[in-house]
Amino acid sequence: MSENQRSRDVFDAIADPTRRRLMEMLTEEEEVPLHELTSQFEMGRTAVSKHLTILKEANLVVDRKVGRETRYRLNASPLQEVQDWVAFYSKFWSINMMRLDQLLKEEEE
């Protein structure tokens, strides 16, 4: 698979706290240059770029060149998969908590 065709699982991409912080930073402005993102971390530009590449492979960020500068912006639509997954388990736990509540009420009677 070529570099441009690679895709990464959204859950894998958001598993790292650095990548989640990068995504949070990208919600604050429409586009953010790499040097501004890098300045917020105690790691080098290469390390931040690697994290951004993983987010890009998961289609969570989009980049564009402006002269010699690369700017990044968030693409939150793949997070719908995460929201759907969480919603399923939220419903699962709600149903089970209601059942437990019902059992406890029946036991009290």
N, C-alpha and C positions, 0 to 999 in steps of 0.2 A: 504494500500500500504506500502510495507516495505521501510526502509530507503534507501536501494540501488536502489529501483525502482522509487523513487520520481523523478519527473522532474519539472522544473520550466520554466515559460515563459521567453524568452530571454529579452523581453522588460522590464519585471519586474526586472530582474537581473541587467540590466544596468541603471535602473532608479536612483540608488543611486550614488552620487558623489564619495563616498569612494570606491565602487566597480569599478567604471570607473577608478579611480586612481590606484587601484590594477592591473587592466588589463593593464594599461599603463606601470606600473612597470614591468609586466611580458613580455612586448615586448622588453625590454632592454636586457634581458639575456634569455638563453634557459630554465634554471630552477633557481628558487629562493627559498631558505629555508625560512620557516615560520618566524624565528627570524629576518631575514633581512627585510622581509615585515613589520613585527610588528614595527621595529625600525623607520620606516618612518611615523608613525602615533602617535597622542597623545591619544591613547586608548590602552587598554590592549590586550594581546594575545588572550584572549577569544573572544573579540569583533571582532578582525581581522579574527579569525577563523570562526566566524559566517558568516561574509561577504564572505569568501572564500567558505564556504559550499553552500551558495546561488549560487555563480558562478559555483560551481561544479554541483549542481542540474540542472543548465541550460546548462550543458556540455561546459561551456566556459573555465573552467580550469580543468586540470588533475593533480592529485597528486600521489606521490610515496614515499614510506618509504626508507630511506637510513640509516640503523642503527636505532637510536632513533629520527632521524630528518625527518621531512616531507618537501618535495620539491614540488613546484608548477610550472606548465608551462601553457601557454595560448593555448587554442584551439579556434582559431578565426572562424572556419567554421560556427558555428551557427549565426555569425554576418551577414551572407549572407541574412538571413531573414530580418534583419533591413535594409540592403542596398537595398533589393528589395522593401521594403515598402517605403523608402525614395525616391527611383527612381520613383515609381508610382506617388507620390505626387509632385515630382519635375516636372515630365512631365505634370501633371494636371495644376500646376501653370504656367508653360511655355506656355501652350496652352491658358490659360485664359488671360495671359498678352499679348500674340499676338492678341487675339480677342479685348482686350481693346485698344491696340495700333491701330488696324485697325479701330475701332469705332471712336477714337479720330482723326485719319487722315481723315475719312469720314466727320466728323463734321467740320473740318477745311476747307474742300472744298466747 
